[in-house]
Every structure is written in structure tokens, then in C-alpha cells.
Amino acid sequence: DPYYRFNDVMYRWISLDNWTYSRTFKTPFDVRKWQKVNLVFEGVDTVAQILLNNVTVGRTDNMFNRYSFDITSVIKEVNFVEVRFLSAISYAAEQSRRHKAYHIPPACPPTEQKGECHVNFIRKEQCSFSWDWGPSFPTQGIWKDVRIEAYNHYHLIYFSLTPFFVKSSQQWCLEIESIFDVVSSKPIAGHVTVNIPKLQTQQTFSVKLQPGEGSIVLLVNINKSSAVEAWWPNGHGKQTGYNVTTTFIMEAGYQIEKFSKAYFRTVELVQEPIPGSPGLSFYFRINGRPIFLKGSNWIPADSFQDRVTYDTLRLLLKSAADANMNALRVWGGGVYEQDEFYDICDEIGIMIWQDFMFACALYPTDQNYLASVRAEVLHQVRRLKSHPSIILWSGNNENEAAISSNWFSIPFAKREIYIRDYLMLYVKNIREIVLSEDRSRPFIASSPTNGLESVKEGWISQDPYDTHYGDTHFYDYSSDCWNWTVYPKTRFASEYGFQSWPSFSTIEKVSSAEDWSYVSNFSLHRQHHESGNVQMLQEVGYHFKLPQSSDPVKRFKDTIYLTQVMQAQCTKTETEFYRASQSEIIKGEGHTMGALYWQLNDIWQAPSWASLEYGGKWKLLHYFAQNFFAPLLPVAYEDQGVLYIYGVSDLHVDQKLTLRVILHMWSSLEPVCTLAKEGVIVKAQSAVPIYKESISDVLERCRNCTRKSCVITFCLVGEDGLQSPTNHFFLSSLKDAVGLEKTQLSASVSKQDDTYIFVLQTTAITPFVSLDVGSIKGRFSDNGFLMTEKKKVVVFYPWEPTSVEELEKSLTLTSLLDVV
């Protein structure tokens, strides 16, 4: 296993070598019958020379491009095909060496990442040369389908459907674009029929194809008497799609029939003045409705893309939707995902913020490089633009900020060169292509950005992190994460987060017993973020006692558990702050309309910011996300001794609810006092203050309570069984809590239909109860919770067959009180 222990370093020789793939094949058709024969590569990673029968038919230098080589004159009945790869590492180094005019930083990654240099000189998955959460595996090979296409007359290459809502006529229409390779020497005429049975829409068009690359754009007006159901994000409605049949009958004699799905939705990125605040808003309107984006950031699911199957994607994306997410950002240092990824997002309502693949670096803009990027962007936009899930194209990750904040210590006098390159790449090339190919969704040049304000300042703003505009990325590993005042009250939080370690069962698969300590060589090797392991302990230490067990393996497991508790609690605090800020402006800041934490998934088994471990296991953070992204949620914070509770709602109608606030002493399961505030109105799609009381008054009212001896829990309850998750608010650090006693915690397991029921019992209040069934694949209905009742029922949803016996044998129950 390349992920086992130190194999990422041991296998480095593979990527330093050149490799050739070859085979002999028989042509399954008579080659003389066809006007044109192409050898098509959907994806080549990355630099290769392609030979057929010892004739070079083409070269590749871009992992993200689709290559089609004309082999009409070379193909025989029996053929020998070769793909000769050049080491991506030596190619990148050579490209950098040739770029003599000026240096393009960064040359190499930080030493902690154990990576390779000059990744910005090759159009390849940027994180394959290493990242601060991933290994360096600069792969080479054929990573997507390869085939032979033979045709006469004409051949369909790209086909896309784009919906538009025409306001003047109050009617939906569908733009159908088809791009052909026309091999006949004269124009070809014919008819195209588009049929959408469910919408009683059928139209026939007369068309003419010109020789060369011919394209047909058809505008289909949807029958006005049919009610079109729009596509909605997860939690806001259905993801209705309509079957469309498009039939091309051309005079050249053969017909093409294309079956596809059309989704109807509109998207706007709203950047306009806000009353009482300088700056501009930054939020998305889907089908005319403002939507708060709740979600995370997506990185490649594996260093080896061929291991990323449909099932891998389905599991990870379904886990996002199950945690009440409606959006993911496909981050610009990975890959443009496979078609199935976007198909699943279309189907389950996950909106995609799609970066182009440029991240944390400056890039060259010589003619060859730009030509390659233009082909890449053209291909990807044409391939992906039919997906309703994609709501934004973004030019790069953090490169505006890199120039603006001078990450690479560029002397002021030389700044202009790099600004010119930036504009050339993202504005004059990528943006131009996107605007000409896709008018159906917005484009921004970078993230974070100040949006329209950045454009006004010449595309590079003085401070891309300005909270009054655009989106922000925010990381702080030294301040106390329970203190909400450290977080930016931004318009849109598109990256933020904290690291934790993955479960012991996940690490165990790629390590040996000598590695099982927080300070082992293995633990240091897996941590690719400078001081990451130390920062986690520091953050844990603010509120929890650090493990002191004399048994090294127990101490390691306790530390893993605490990093996961800390990560979950920190990200919860920050996300709740963003959700609660959506409807207010304080000192000119607020109207936050998005919270996408860093990051959703893992590329290997290592400490990272992810909430899903490699293999899909949910960390405690992911269980917390299920609650902090709930459609209805009460959120508490303390400001100058006063406790505030907000009602946050993504629901489409106002709700009349009861707020229940309960105080418990740590030492008892009996509530000290309960408050029910009835007739609380929580407005649709907003965050409103619903409760305010000084903490000294709360404690006074509950008599026996002090900050250290009590904890507050609260929830919102409505009619028809509507209920928010129960939230908690700590009045002191848990390391200072008084009355927390070791409890008798037990669980019994039984089977019910396709699920398993865990009944937990406790003798006292138990914080952060974690159920772990080792490497049995599946997830719980809830985890990492504060247990304030004698009994709690948790459901386990298995992802593979298991049994009561296996679950009982594998179960470990851990709470804060088990850490010694």
C-alpha cells in the first residue's frame, strides 16, 4: 500500500522515472471505410509522446485536457500504440529552468510537506506534489478513458443544455449547444428534433453544419401550459430533472440520438449596497430566493484517481447531504471532478463552487502555457456547464491574496510583472473563455476576493480579506477558538477550520505498533502542516486536561479523541457565529450568507482539517455539522456577561416556537431549573435574537449554580413534531468544571430492519460521548454528544453487512471522563 507508513518517501523513485505504456491491438473495423479516425484520450497525466505504429501522432502536457489525434493515415489492421511518459517532476523543473526572464514563486513547498518543486510549471493536480494535508505522489499514466472514434461526414463532440428564464415572456427556455467535427468538404443540412415529453414540448429545427468544427445552438421554448418544477438545493425543495431526447437527422444519412436530463434553475451572485454598512453584499440567489450556503471544501478523494469509484463519491457526497450541507467548493489545487461527481450533486442538491485548478502560487504566461490553459478551460466548461449543481466559476484559490499580501516577498519594483501575468491568465484568458462559453452562471477571478470591489481596483484589491466585500478565508490556531470575537464578521466564509487526527482504526491500517504515539516518527511524518501537532494540543489545552496515561497507546488514543472533540467544538463555535450573523449588521459588518469550512474529505490517513476520514468514516466534527447546519437551530453566545440566544432558520415560512432552556449541575441528571419561553417567532430564512439574560441572573435564578458547576442546554420546539437539535453552552472550561464524576456508561446493541439500535445508559452527566465501532463501515445518527439523560437511543446505519456480535465486539465508548 503506497499509504503504508513511510512509503510516500520510499516510492519516490517511481515519479522520478520515465514510463512507457504500450500494447498491440487489432482494429475491429475496416479502416478504409472511414473518412476520419481519431485516437481520443479523455485524460493523460501528464507529459507524454503518443506513437502509433512508430509514428508520433501527438503530445500531451495537460492532465485536465482532452486530446484527440487524427490517425486516419496511420492506422492499420494490426497496430502498436505507445504512450511514452516523461517524469512530471523533471518536466516541471526543466520548464522552470527555461523560464529565465524572471522567477515565478514559490519554487518548492515547505519542508514539512516532503514534496516536489515547481508544480506551478505543470498543468497537473497541484497537490500531487504535496500539500499541508497530503502526500507527494506525482503520478503518471492514463487516468481517464482512451478510445478510437471512426466516422464519415460528421461527429458530435460536445453537447450541453443550459436553462434560462426569460422574464419578459415569463417563460423557461433551454439552450442546446452541439459541437461537431464535420469532415465533409461542403456544408451538411438537416433537421434536429428536441422532445421533452413531461413538459409537452417538442420542436424541430432546420440546421446547417459548416465544414471543420461546426456548432449548432438551438433555443427551445418550454410549453407555457406545462408547470416547470425548478431544481433546488438540498433542504430547499426537490431536484427535479426532465428527460430530453435530441435527434439529429442530417442529409449525410445517419442519425444521432442524444438522451440527457434538463434541470431548470437560475443563479445570481448578488453584490449590492447594504443599508447601514459600507461595502457590498455577497450572496447567492437560486430561483430568485436568497440561500445561505452551508457546507465545506472538497479535495481529491485519493492520490490515485483510479481508486476513486462511483461508490467512493456517492458515500462522501451523501455524507455531506446527510449533515445538512447544501454546498461544496471544489478547491483549485486538485482536479476538475469526474462526471459522476457532478451527476450525484445534481441528484442530491449539492451546489458547487467550482475553482479552476490554480492554487497558492504564481503561474507562467508564456504562449505555450496559455494555449494549454485555454484548451483546458474550454474543454472543462463545455464538459460541465449542463450541471445545475455548479453555481459559480472561480479563477483560482488565494492567488489574489498571494500578490496583495506579498506572500512570496516580491520586491515592490517587480510587482507589476506579476500583476500583468495574473491579469493575463485569469482575466484575459480564463474569464474571456468562461464568458463566451457560459452566460448562465457568475464568474469571480479568485477566492478570497472582494468581488466587484476587486474588479474596481484592477482585479487585485488592497485587502482581499476585507469583511465588507466578497468572501474570506480565515485561520487562527493560537487564539482560544471558543471566543467568537476572534472570527471575522464576513459576508461569506468560504474557508476556515481546525485540524484533528483521524480515528485510531483509520491510522492502524497504515502503521505498526511502534508508530502509536503522538510524538512518534510516523506521527511527525504524517503531519504536513508546520507545528500542526503542537497547535492541536495548544487548542485542546485551553479547555481540556491533556492525557497523562502511563500506557502510551491509551495516551495516543485519548489524544486523538481530544483533537476530534476540540476540532468539532471549535468549528461549531465558528460556524454558529457565521449562521447567527446572517440577518444583522453590527459596526458595518454582517449579513454573512455562507459558511464552507475547510475541509470535507481526506486524501490519505493523516491529521487534517477534514470532517470525513480517508475511507469515509465520520469524525466527531461531521456529527456536529449535522447539528450546526440543521435547518432550525438555536445558537448561544456570551457578550460582556450577557447570554444571547438566536433562532436560526433556513425554513421557508415563519415559525412560532417554544424555546426550552435547561440548567444542569455537572454532578446530576436532574435539571436544576428549566425555562420555557413560548410564542417565540423565528422568521423564515433568518437569524433573530430570541433570548437575552445576564449570566449572573441566570445563575441567581437557578440558585445552586455557579459557572463551574453548571451547564446550559437549549432547544426549539414547534408544532407537528418540528424540533431543533439540542444545543449546549459551556459556562466555563471543562478542565475547570466542578462535579464532573466518572460515570457508569454502557450500551446494548440490537438489530432493527437494516439498522442497529444502540441504547446508551449513564449514571451521571457525560460530555462528548463518542461511539466507535473500529473499521466497521457505517455511521451513527448522533455522536460526540453531551448526555444529560439516563438513557439515549442512537441508530447505526451500516454501509456494509455486519452483525450485532461484530458491533458489540468492536464498540468502544469514550467520554471526556475516560481521558486520564
N, C-alpha and C positions, 0 to 999 in steps of 0.2 A: 504494500500500500504506500503510494507516494506521500501520504499524510502521516505515516507512522514515524514517531519520534523526530529524528533529525534528517529524514530523507529528503526534505526540500533542499538541503545543502548537499547531501550525498549524491543526489541525482542531477546536480548542476551541469555535469559534463554533457548530458543529453542535449540541452539547449545551446551548448557551445559548438556542437557538431552540425554538419550539413546532412540532410537525409533525403533519400530519393524513394519515391513510391512508384512502382511500375506494375503493369500487367499486360497480358496478351488477351485480346478479345475478338470474337467473330462478329461481323456486322449482321444483325438479324433481318436486313432488308437488302434489296438490290440497289447498290449505291448509284447506279447510272440513271435511276428513275427520278431522282430528286434534283430540283434546281439549286437548292441550298441545304447544306448540312452544317450544323453548329455543334461544337463541344461546349457545354454550359457548366460552369461552376457557380453554385449558389454561394459558396463561401470557402475561401482559401486562406489559411493562416500561416504565413502572411506573404513572404517574399519567395517567389518561385518562377522557374522557367518551365514551360509546358511544351513537350515534344510529342508528335505523333509520327510514327514510322521514321524517326530520326530527323524530322523537320521541326524546327521551333515554330509553334503556331501562336505563341503569345507569352506574356509575362504578367505576373501579379505583384502588387506591392501594398495592397489594402485589404485587411481582414473583413472590412464592412461592405465591400463592394461585391457586385455580382458580375462575373466575367463570361462573355460569350465569344468564342473564337471560331472563325469561319474555317472549316476543314474540308470544304467541298472538293478541293483539288487534291487533297492528301489522303483521304480515307480509302481503304481497300476492303476486300472481303475479310482478310485477317489482319489485325492491327496490333502494333506495340505502342502503348501510351506510357509516358513518363512524366512525373511531376518532380522536378529537382528543386528541393528547398535549400535556402541559404539560412544559416543561423540568424534569427531575428536580432540577437544581441550584437553580433559582429556587423550586421547591416546597419543597425541604429548608430553604432559607434562610427562607422565609415561615413554615414550621412552627416553626422555631427562634425567630423573632421573636415569634410568637404565644405562645410558652411563657414568659410574663412572670414567673411566680411565683419561679422560681429558674433558674440557669444549669445546663445539662446538658453537661458536658465529654466529650470535647475538642471545641472549636469547629472547628478546622482541623487538617489534617495538617502535619507538619514541612515546612519549605520544600524540602528535598531531594526530596520526593516529587512536587513540582509538581502538587499535587492540588486538589480542591474541598472546600468546607467543609460541615459539618452532616450528614454521611452518616448519623449515628445518628438523624436525624429522618425517615428514609425507609426503608420496607421494601424494600430493593433490595440487590443484591450489594454488600456493604460495600467490597470492594476496587476496585469500578468507579470510585470517586472518588480512587483511587491507593492504593498500599501501598509498603512498603520493597523490594519486588521487582517492582512492576508499575506500569503507566502509568495515567493518569486518562482513561478513555473512558466517561463516563456515558451509555451507550446509551439509546435509547428506541425502542420498536417492539413488534411481536407476536413473541414469542420461542418460542412453542410452538403446537401445533395450534389451529385455530379451526374450529368446525363447527356445523351445525344439527341438533338432535335433535327428532323429532316422534313422539309416542306417545299411545296410548289406554291406559286402565286403570293400567298400572304400568311402571316403567322402572328397570333396575339401574344404580346409580351407582358403588358401591364393592363390591369382592369380595376377601376375603382368607382365607388359610389359615394357621393357627397350630398347630404341633405341641406336644403336651405329653406328658411321660412320667409316667404315674400309678404312683407307687412301690408303693402298697398292692396294686394288682392286677398290677403288673409288666407294664403294657401301654401301648402308644402310643395316643394318641387325637389326632384332628385337629379343631380348632375352625374351623368355616367360618362366616364372617360376611358377610352380604349386606345392603347398604343400598339401599333403593328409594325412588323418588318415586312415591307412589300417588295417582293423580288421580281415582279413582272416589270417590264420596261415602260409600260403605259398605265394610266390610272385604271383602277378597278371600281366599277359601280355596283350597287346592290342595295339591299334593304336590311334594316335592323328592327326587330320587334322586341319591345320590352313589356313583360307581363307581370303584374303584381296582383294575384288573384284576391287576396284578402282585402285589398283596398280598391277592388273593382277598377283597376287601372290597367289599360293596355294601349300602347301607342306604337305605330310603325313609322319609321323614318327612311327617307331615301338618302343614301350616303355615297360618297366617292372617296376612295383612298388614293393618295399620291404615291408614286414610287419612292423608295427609301424608307425613312421612319415616318409612317403616316399615322395621324391620330384623328380620332373621331370624338367630339364632345356632344352629347345629347342632353337636352333638358326635358325631363319628364314631369308634367304637371300631374299631381296626385288628384284623383277624383274628389271634388269638393263635398260630395254627399257621403263619402266614407270618413268615419271618425278615426283620425290617426292617433294611435297611442304613442306618446313620446317615450324615449329611453331616459330613465332616471338613475342617478347614483344610488348605491346601496343605502337603504334606510329612508329614501325619499319617494319611492314608487317602484314600478316594475321596469324590467329591462326588455321591453317588447321589441322583437325584431320581425321583419317581414320577408318572406321568401320572394326572390326576384329571379325570373328567367329572362335572359337576354339572348336572342338568337340572331346570328349574323348569316344572311344568305347573300353571297356575293356571286357575280356572274362567272367567276372562275370555277364555280361548280361545287365546292364543298361547303357545308355549313358548320359554324362553331356555335355550340350552345354553352352558355355560362350560367351556372347556378350560384347565387350569392344571397347574402342577407343584407337588408337595408334597415338601418336604425335612424330614427328621427329625433334629433335633439339640437338645440342651439347652445353655443357657449360664448360668453363675453367676459373679458377681463376688465373690470370696472376700476378706472383710475380717475377719480374726480374729487373736487374740493369737499371737505367735511366741515360743517358748521362748528365753529368754536375750536378749530385746530388748524395749524399751518400744515402744508403738505397735501397729499392726495391719498384717497383710499386705495386699497389693493385687494380686490376680492373677485370671486368667480360667480357669474350668474348662469345657471343652467336652465334652459327653457324659461327664461325670464325671472327665475327665483334665485335670490342670493343663497349660496350654500357654503356653510362652514366646512372647510376641508379637514378631515380627521384621518390621520394615517402615519405613514412612515416613509423611509427611503429604501429603495431596492438596489442591492448589489448583485453581481453574478452569483448564482447558486452553487457554483463549483469552479475550481481552477480548470477543470477539464469539461468543456461544454458538452461533449458527447455523453457525459454521465447525467446531464440534466434532461430527464424524461418528462413526458406529459404529466405523469403521476407526481413527480417532484414539484412541478409548477403548480399543479392543482392543489396539492397539500398545503404549500406555502401561501398561495393566494386565498384559499378557502380559510386558512387560519387568520389571515388579515380581515376578511369579511366577518368571520365569527367573533372577532374582537371589536366589532362595530366600526371598522375602518371604512372609509369611502374613497380614499385616495392614496396613491403611492407615487413617489418621484423616482423614475428610472434614472439613476445617477450617471453623470457623464464620464466616469472613469472605467466603466465596464463595457457592456456590449448593447447594441440595439437588440432587444429580446426577440426570441423566435415567435413565429406567427401564433402558435398555440397560447403563448403568454397573453397576448392581446385578445385572442378569442375568449379566453377564460374571463379576463377583466370585463369584456363586453357583456358576457353572460351573467356575471355576478355583481356588476355595478361598481367596479373599482375605477375611479378616474385616474388617468395617468398624466403626470407632469413629465414630459419627455425631453431629457437633455440630449444634445448632440455630444459625441464622445470626445470631449476635450476637458481636462481636469487639472487644476492646481499647477499649471505650467504655462510658459510662453511657447509659441509654436512658430516654425519657419513659414515663410510665404513665397518661396521660390515657385516658378511656373509649374514644375512637375508636381510639387506638393499640392498646390492649389487645384491642379487639374484632377488629381486623385480625390481630393476632398469634394470637389464639385460632383464628380461621378457618384461618390458615396452618398452625399446628401440627396441628390436627385433620385437615386435608387431607393433609399430608405423612406423618403417622403411618399414616393409613388407606391411603395410596398405597404405602407402603414396608414395612409390617410383615410381609408374607409372605416377605421375603427372609431366608434363613438367614445370609447374609453379615453382616447388621447384628447386632452383638453388644452394642451399648451406645448409649443416647441420652445426649448430654451437653448441658447447657443453654446453655453459651457458652464462648468462648475468652478466658481470662485476666481476666474481669471480677471474680471474687472477689479475685484478686491485686491488681487495679487499686484496689479500695476498701481492701483490707487494707494494701497498701504505699503508699497515698495517692499514686498516680501523678499525680493532677490537682490536687494541692495544695489540697485542700478543708479549710477551717478546721474544727477539731475540733467546734465548736459546731453546725456544719451537717451533720456526718456522718450523723446519724440519718435525715435526709430521703432520702439516697441509699441507705442500708441498707434503708429501707422500700420504696423503688422496686425495689431488687434482689429482695427477698423477694416483692413483688407480681408481678413479671414471671416470675422463674424458678421460684419455689416454689409460689405460689398459683395461677398460671395454667398455665405450660408443664408443670410437674411433674404438676399435677392432671389435665390432659388426657392426658398420657402414661400415667399410672397407670390411668385409666379406659378407655383405648383399647387398651392393650397390656400384658398381665401377663407376657409371655413373655421379657422381657429387662430388664436393670438400667438405672437412670437415675442419673446424677450431675448436680449443678447447674452445675459449672464444670470447667475444666481450665486450670492445675493446681488440684488440690483435695486436702484431707486426707480426703476421703470421709466415712466415718461420724463422724470427729472434727470435721470442718467442721459437719456436721449438729448435733452436740452443742453446738458453740459458736455456735449460731444461724445456721448456713449460711455464716458468714464467719469463717474461722479467723484467729487472730493471725498465723500464718505458713503460707500455703498451700504454701510450698516445703519444709516440714519433711520430711526424708528418712525419717522413721519412719511416715509415713502417705501413702496416695494416690499421686498421680503428680506429677512435677516437670517444669518447663521449665528448661533451663539453657543460657546462652550466655556465653562468655568469649572475647573476641577479642584480649586483651592478654597473657594468660599463655602460656607455651610449651605447645602442645597435645600434645607428646609426653610431658608429665609427667602421668601418670594420677592423681596425688594431688589435682589441682585439680577432678576430677569428683565430683559428689555420689554417694555410695553409696546410691542411692534405691531405693524399692520398685518404681518403674515410671518409665522415662524416656520421656515422650510427646512431647517436643520438644527438640532440641539440634542444633547444626550449625555449619558454616563456609561462607563464600561462596567462589565461584570464578567465573572468566569462562568463557563458552561458547566452543566452538571457533571458530577464525578463519572456517571455511567457513559457520558459522551467522551470524556477525556481518557477513560480507562481503555477504550478501543485502540488508541494510538500511542499508548505509553506503557512503561513497565514499572514495577513496584518502586524502583529507586527514584522515579520521577514524581512520586506523590507527596510533594511538599511545595509550599508556596514559594520557597526560595531555591528550588532545585534548578539545575542547568536547563532542564526541559521547560520549567515554568518561565524562566527568563527568556529562553529561546522563542517561546510562543508569543511573548508579549512584544508586539512590534511598535508600540506607542511609547515614546520616551517617558520614563518614570511612571508608566501606567499602573504597574502593580503597587507602587508606593502611594500614588494618588488614590487608588481604591481604598486602601487601608486608612488613609487620612480621612476620607469622606465617611467611611464606616465609623471611625473613632469619634467623630463629633457626637454621635448619638447612641452608640452601642459599645459594649465591652468587647475588646478583642479576645479571640480564643487563646486559651493558655494550656490546653490539654497536653499532658506529657506523651500521649500517643500521637506520633507525627501524622499518621493517616487520618485520625479523628480530627486533629487540628486543621489539616488540609480541607477536609470535608466541611468543617464548621466555617472556615474562611470562605470557601466557595458559596456556601449558603448565605453568609452575611453580605457578600458582594452582590448577590442577587436581590436580597432584601433592600440593600441600600440603593441599587440601581432602580428598582421598582418604585421605591418611595420618593426618590429624587425626581424621576421622570414624571411621576404622578403630580408632585407639587408644581412642577414647571408647566405641565400640560393643563392642569386645572386653572392655573393663573392665566394662561392664554385663552381658555374657553370662557372664563369669567370676565375677560376684558372685551368681549365682542360688541357689547352694546354701549360702552361708556367711553367718554374722553376725559382723562384726568391730566391736567397740566399739558394739554395739547396732544397727549398720546392715548392710543387705544384703538378701538374698532378692529381688534385682532380677528381675522377671518380664516386663519389656517394654522394647524399645528401638525407638522410632519416630523416626528422625532427620528433621530439617527440611531439605529438603522433597523430594518425589519429582520433580515436573514443573515446567515453566516456562510462564508466560503470554505471554512475548514474548522477544526476543533481547536478553539483558542479563545483567550479573553478578547472581548469586543463589546461594541455598543449594541449588539443585536438583541432582539427580544425572542427570536426563534433560533435555536441552536442548529448547527450543521446536522442534517437528518430530520429537522422539523420539530423537535421537542420544544414545548413552550417553556421559556424561562418564567420566573415569577413576574417579570415586567409585562409579559404578554397577557397574563391573567389580570394584572392591574389595568392594562389597556382596555380590556373588555369592559371594565367598570368606568375608567376615567373618560372613555369615549362613548359611554351609554347615551342613548337619545335623550334621557331625562336624568339629571344629576344635581344633587345639592353639593356646593363647594364651600368650604370654610377657610377663612384666613384670619390672622390676628394683626391688628394695626394699632399700635400705641395702647395696648391693654384692652382693646375692644375686639370682641368676636363678631365677625360678619359672616353671614351665610347667604350665598347667592343661589338662585334657582336657574339652572342652565337647561335650555330645551332646544332640541332640533326638530321637535314635532311641529306639524303644520297648523295646529289650532291651539288657542289659549287653553290652559288647564287650571281648574280650580282644585287645589290640593290641600292636604294636611301635612305640615312639617312636624316630624317627631324628633325631639332631641332627648337623648338619654345620657345620664352620667353614671358611670360605674366606678367603684373603687377597684383598683387592681386586684385586691385580695378577695373579691366576692362576685359571684354570678348574679346576685340580686341587685337590680338598679338602685342607686342612691336616690335619684329622682328623675322624673320623666316630665317632659313638657310637650304638649300637643298644641300647635298653633294652626287653627283651622281657617279655611277660606283664603288660603294663600293663592294669589293669582300669578302663575308663571306664563308669560306671554310666549306665543309661538316664535320659534327661531330667535331666541334672545337669551340674555343673561341678566337677571334682575335681582337686586338685593331683597331678601325676604325676612331677614332676621338680624338684629343688632343688639348686643348687650355687653356691658363691660365684664371681663372675666372675673373680676373681684365680686361683682353682683351675682354672677352665675354660681360661684363657689359659696358665697354667703347664703344664697337661696337653698343650696343643697347641703348646707351645714357641715357635714362630716368631711367635705372635700378640700384638698389642697391641690396645687398644681402637680405635685409629685405623686399624690396618692390616687388621682382620678384621671379618667379618660372620657372623651365625649364621642358618642356615635349619633348619627342622624340620618334620616331618610325622608323621602317624599312619597305620600300615598294618595292615590286618586280613586275615582270610581272605576267599575269594570275591571278590577284587578290591576290597574295601572300602578306600577311601583318602581321607584328608582333603586339602584343598588344602595346598600347601607354604607355610608362613608364614615371615616373616623378623623378625629383631630386630637393630636397629642399636645398636652399642656406643658410637657417637659421632655427632655431627652429620655429615652428608655433606659439608658445606663443609670439615670438618677431616680427612676421610678421606685416608689415605696410600696411594698405589699405584693410585688410580683413573686409568687412562690412556685416552685417546681410542681407541675401538675401530673395527675394520672391521665395520660392521653391514650385512647385506644380506638381501634377501628375494626369493624366487622364488614366482610365483603359478601355480596350475593349477586346472582345474575338476574337480569330482568330484560327479556327480549334480546335486543342486540347490545345492550349496555350493561354496565356493572354498577351496583349501588354500594357506596362506602358510607357506613353510618359511624360518625365520629362521636366520641363521648369524652368529656373533660370534667375535672373536679373543680377547676378554677379558670379565671380568665387567661386565655392563651394568645399571645401576639404572634403574628406571622406563621400560622400553621401551614406547613408545606408537606404535601403528599408526593412521594416519588416512587415510581414502580420500575426504576432502573431502565433497562433498554427495551421494555415492552412498549411498542409504539401506540400512541393514543394521547388523548388529553382529558383533563378533568373539567367539570362545569365551573369550578371555582378553586382557587389555590392561593396560598400566601396570606390568608385572611386573618382577621382578628376574631377569635372565637369568644363570644360573650354569652353564649347559651350552653346549657349542659349537653345538648345534642345537636348535631348538624349533619345533614344528608348531602353528600357530594356524588355526582354521577361521573363515571369514567366512560368515555367514548373510545373504543379500541379502533385502531387503524389496520389491525391485522388480527387473525384469530388468536384468542388467548383463553384462559380459564380462571375460575375462582382460585384454584390451587396455585397457579403460577403468579397471580396477582398478590395473594397472601404472602407467598414466599419472597417476592421481590419488593414488597412495600417497606419503605422507611418513612416514619412520621417524624418531622423535625419542627420544633418551635424555637423561639428565641431563648426559651428556658433550658433547652438542651445544649446550648453552647456554653462550654465551661472553659 
